């Protein structure tokens, strides 16, 4: 089995993932994730949902 990313892309992804984790640890309202195609990875910010007995609070994932 082979990686779809070359060594440079894997290193960049690891660096962005570490940065996103650091940002997430410092923010209790948002989570930071690495997304995008391999050649254009970026960190995105999403609101954390409050856990309830039935999963994520209404309105956080799907409107309506």
N, C-alpha and C positions, 0 to 999 in steps of 0.2 A: 504494500500500500504506500502511495506517495502523497506528499503534501501538495496542495494546490498553490502554495505560496513559495517563493524562493526565500533564501536565507535573509536577505535584506527586508523583505516584506514581513516575515515572521518576527524579526527583531523590532520593526516599527509597530506591529500589532501588539507585541508584548509590552512595549513602552507605553502605548496609548492605554492599554488595559490597566497597567499599574497606575497611571495618572487618573484614570476614571475611578478606580477603587479608592484612591486617596481622596478625591473630591466627594465621593459618595459617603465615605466615613465621616467627613466633616459637615455633612448636610443631612438633617433628619427629614426634610420635606421632599427632597429630590434624589433620584438615582441617575447616575451617569453610566452610559453604555457605549461601547465601540460598535459602530455600524457603518455600512457602506460597502461598495465593491472593493476588492483587494487593492486596487490601484489608487483608491481615494477614501481611505478609512478616516473616520472622524468621530469625535465624542459627541453624543447627544444627551440632552437632559430631559428626563421624564419625571412627572410627579409620582411620588409613592402613594399607593392606595392604603387606606386604613383597613385593617383586617377586621371583619365582623364574623359572626357565626356562619354566614353563608358565603364567605369568600371576600372579594374586594367590594368596598362600599359602592352602592348604586351610583352610576354616572361616571365612574372612573375609567371603565373600559369601553362601554357602548352607550351612546346617547339613547334615551327613551326607555 
